[in-house]
C-alpha cells in the first residue's frame, strides 16, 4: 500500500506559498489553502482514513493566532495516528523582494501593519516554525516555474508530463480555436488532384505511399516531431499541462492527416503523452 504523504506549507507572506500549492495540485495532490492550524490534525486524519494519499495544505499568518500555528508545527508528531510521511515546508524571501511583491500586487499584508513593519514582525513570529521545518526554500530570485522545479526535485516527486494534443485540420474550415502551434503543410504534394485518391484520407495506404514517394514528406515529419519533443519537454519543466499542435492542409483530409498521424505514432512509440484528433477528414 502506498504510504500517505502530507506537505504542510507555511512561510512569509508573498513568498510563493499559493503558487507552490497550485503546482502540487497539477501533480495530483489534494490541496487546501489557508487552513486554520487547529484543523491540521483533521487533514492528517483524512490521509489516514481515506484513499487520498497525497495532500498539501497551507497554514500561515493569515490565521491571526500565531501561537496555534507554532504549536501545530511543533507537535505534529503527537497526532499522526497512522504510518504517514509529513513534511514541514517553509518558504522565505528577502525583505526587499517581499516589499516589491506587495507593491506590485497592491495587496495589504495580513498583519494589517505598514508593509515593511509587517514583514519584520512576521519574520520574528515565524522564526520558531522556520527552525523546525524539514525544507526551507528561499524564493528571492526564483521564477514561478523554477520554484516548482526546485521543489519537485527536493521532494523527488516526478513532474507530470505535458500532454500534446495533435490535431489535423483544413484551412478552408478554419484554424482550431484552441491552437497553440499551427503548422502549414500545404507545400507538400497534394493527392486531391488524383481521381483514385481524392476521396481517401491520409490514413489510407494509397495516400501514404504517394506522400512517402517525396523526400520533403519525411523531412516535414521529422522536423515537426522534433519541435514537438522540445515543446513537451520544455513545458513539462515549467508546469504547463497541455498544448495543441495543429497541422493544416487545404481540406484537412490528406496531407495534414498523414503528418499528424505519423507524428502521433512516433511520439506515442517513445512513451510520450500524446492525443490525436483528425478534425476535418470526413468533411467535403
KASUL-V366878 format. One record per helix or strand. SS is the DSSP state (H for helix, E for strand). FROM is the first residue (numbers start at 1). LEN is the number of residues. Records with the same first field share a line. If there is no record, write none. Layout:
SS = FROM-LEN ; FROM-LEN
//
This chain:
E = 4-8 ; 30-3 ; 54-5 ; 84-9 ; 135-4 ; 163-8 ; 181-4 ; 242-8 ; 274-5
H = 17-10 ; 37-13 ; 66-9 ; 76-4 ; 95-11 ; 115-17 ; 144-12 ; 171-3 ; 191-3 ; 205-7 ; 215-24 ; 255-15
//
